[in-house]
Amino acid sequence: MAAGYNPTVRRRRLGVELRRLRELAGMTGEEAAERMSWSGSKLSRIERGQVATNSDDVRDLLELYNVQDPGLRQTLVMLARESRRRGWWHVYGDVLPERFEVYLGLEPEASTLRFFQSQIIPGLFQTEPYVRALLASHPDVTDGDEVERRAAVRMRRQELLTAENPPDVWVILDESAIYRPIGGSLVLADQLRHLVEMSRKPHITLQVLPFDRGAHPGVNGSFDILEFAEPDIYVPRLVHLENLTSSLYIEKPKEVREFVVAFEHLHTAALSPAETRDFLTEVEQRIRSQHAKEDEEHHG
């Protein structure tokens, strides 16, 4: 997706600039929020690009920060207007949690994506049958139409991997993720074959972390690391954590560093990409053989 059509990019750019102007004015976030009669969290979310803001609020902030440059004022007001434009995912707003819309805006702007998954295949690599089976198990999904609409979002996201300039993607899967028969054995076998095919692309690295490695830095759960090439818009890296009902974005460098180091340890402990392909192919063939045997016994 081109940056110009991504409202998340506009929000992030606006937020970075508003924070810079606040600091130039010698104000803390708490002081500025109090002068605006806002909560501190509102200003923080605007500066972090997590919510859109309107042009009137931006004008008031510029007055507060004593910004006189007419060109800069006009640019920031325009950014505020554009930040309220809707991304392609808006048409799926009835089935998407609001918190996930932020991630949908960030993901295509990352230059590097790193995923550690302990239970399931990452969304960018899921086959359609796998996606549908996974979504149908979610307690918040009420009917088949919702499953199809959420699945359509996930498949649209995957276009990122075949874009003209795709991000570098590095995936580490705990071995448990490749054995969980989401959708049944044949769906899982097809999913493993898809992983092998995707892992051959030059911008994708895939590794499996075997059970026999024992304790490792990912035992506390899955995480995503997004890295950005435009430091004027984004922090260089942020971590995304997700659970059943909420998402958390970690941006403090010290905390992000802990996840980066954890990922490096996981990478070192995991099978190499070539070993991973061999392992996944072996598991896939074993699943298909077992399925054929069971099918023969059932019909025999």
KAZI-V674426 format. One record per helix or strand of 2 or more residues. SS is the DSSP state (H for helix, E for strand). FROM is the first residue (numbers start at 1). TO is the last residue. If there is no record, write none. Layout:
# KAZI-V674426
ss,from,to
SS,FROM,TO
SS,FROM,TO
This chain:
# KAZI-V674426
ss,from,to
H,3,5
H,7,24
H,29,35
H,40,47
H,55,64
H,70,83
H,88,92
H,98,107
E,112,117
H,123,125
H,128,136
H,144,162
E,168,174
H,175,179
H,185,199
E,204,209
H,211,213
E,223,227
E,237,242
E,247,250
H,253,269
H,273,299
